[in-house]
């Protein structure tokens, strides 16, 4: 099953709390352009699982604006300091459909990708980066990284 992990877009540096940091206008524009390019390249989506933090919610809004009609679920196991193992346990208990995007934060996106793919190296996620995984099971070593694409990059040749 194909699933995606996305880091939120560029956010403001300071807010009342980390959870309340919104996207910048440049962050929104970059996300809209990036996801439109992914859609134009043939990336199909069916749903979103999203951290409750404002910047992740706004990132999901941008993705939904490009794709429309996506099923959306909020998940507390996608906050920055969450455990990747706990998220995989949540996913086993709450199965999602193919082509679902998990929208989260560093360091969780890198830790989750590493755990899921059995990669010891830390995967680099700049803001807005998307990883595509071929998932066999929601468990350690249960997936294979197909590609990683950051805003401004092309999927051509991947």
Phi, psi and omega in degrees: 000136180270126176228159183235144172241127181234135169277145178303165177282179180302129182240161175296154184281334186225137173208176181305320174219162178302321182297338184264002181293119179272168173291151169280165176298319177298322177298316177299310182299318179297317179296315180300316179295315182298311182290329175294318178297318178296317178298314179296336179274000177103004178289124181253137178235150177233342183195171181226136169240122198229137170301147178285351181295145186305314184294327176288319177299318179291326174297315178299323176300318179296316179298315180296326178296321179287317187265324182066150172061028181270136172292139186227133178228133174272144184218115178295342180281007178248012176288161187306319185267010180292162178271130177299325178296319179296322177295317179298323175296318177300317182295323176297322181279341183227071185302144178243163179281165175301153177067033175266144178255130171263120182254119186212208192222164166281146003272358187300318183300318179291318180295318180295315179298316179298314180296313185295325183262355181071025181268123179283329179291142178284125180281132181279126177237105169280172181299135179084355181294143180236134173249139175252125182242142169263108189257126172269317183207150179279072181205165177306138182061023183263008183214166177232133178285121178270315177198162177228130184220125179259159176307137181091348177265161179250151174275353182306131178082006180258000000 
